[in-house]
Amino acid sequence: MNRSVIRKDPAAGRQVANLRALDWGLVQVFLALSDAGSMGRAATALGVSQPTLSRRLADLEAAVGQA
């Protein structure tokens, strides 16, 4: 995923989130991690492996500009 959900708003002179570009499946990863409290439990809850969950979390971080 190479799209960033953060874009520059020239009118406001600041960065704003472009939520239309966000893959909402990645938000599900964040919520599962938040609810489960660990990668292992979140992976189990989502029915994926830990490496898959880790990659999806990295995709989310890249999407919001944190990676």
C-alpha positions as CSV (number, residue, x, y, z in Angstrom):
1,M,0.0,0.0,0.0
2,N,1.7,3.1,-1.2
3,R,-1.1,5.6,-0.7
4,S,-0.8,8.1,2.1
5,V,-4.0,9.1,3.9
6,I,-2.3,12.3,5.0
7,R,-2.4,15.1,2.5
8,K,-1.4,18.8,2.5
9,D,-4.4,21.1,2.6
10,P,-3.2,24.3,0.8
11,A,-6.2,26.3,2.0
12,A,-5.5,25.5,5.7
13,G,-1.7,25.3,5.3
14,R,-1.6,22.1,7.3
15,Q,-1.8,18.3,6.8
16,V,-5.2,16.6,7.0
17,A,-6.3,13.0,6.8
18,N,-7.7,11.8,3.5
19,L,-10.0,9.1,4.9
20,R,-11.3,8.1,1.5
21,A,-7.9,6.7,0.7
22,L,-7.8,4.7,3.9
23,D,-8.2,0.9,3.7
24,W,-10.8,0.3,6.4
25,G,-9.6,-3.3,6.7
26,L,-6.4,-1.7,8.3
27,V,-8.6,0.1,10.8
28,Q,-10.0,-3.3,11.7
29,V,-6.4,-4.4,12.5
30,F,-5.9,-1.4,14.8
31,L,-9.2,-2.1,16.6
32,A,-8.4,-5.8,17.0
33,L,-5.0,-5.0,18.5
34,S,-6.6,-2.4,20.8
35,D,-9.2,-4.8,22.0
36,A,-7.0,-7.9,22.3
37,G,-4.0,-6.2,23.9
38,S,-1.5,-8.5,22.1
39,M,-0.5,-9.4,18.6
40,G,-1.2,-13.1,19.2
41,R,-4.7,-12.6,20.5
42,A,-5.5,-10.0,17.8
43,A,-4.3,-12.4,15.1
44,T,-6.4,-15.2,16.5
45,A,-9.5,-12.9,16.7
46,L,-9.0,-11.9,13.1
47,G,-8.2,-15.4,11.9
48,V,-4.8,-14.5,10.5
49,S,-1.2,-15.4,11.5
50,Q,1.0,-13.1,13.5
51,P,3.3,-12.3,10.6
52,T,0.2,-11.3,8.5
53,L,-1.1,-9.1,11.3
54,S,2.4,-7.5,11.6
55,R,2.5,-6.7,7.9
56,R,-1.0,-5.3,8.0
57,L,0.0,-3.1,11.0
58,A,3.0,-1.9,9.0
59,D,0.7,-1.1,6.1
60,L,-1.5,1.0,8.4
61,E,1.5,2.8,9.8
62,A,2.7,3.6,6.3
63,A,-0.8,4.8,5.3
64,V,-0.9,7.3,8.1
65,G,2.7,8.4,7.7
66,Q,4.1,6.8,10.9
67,A,6.5,4.3,9.3
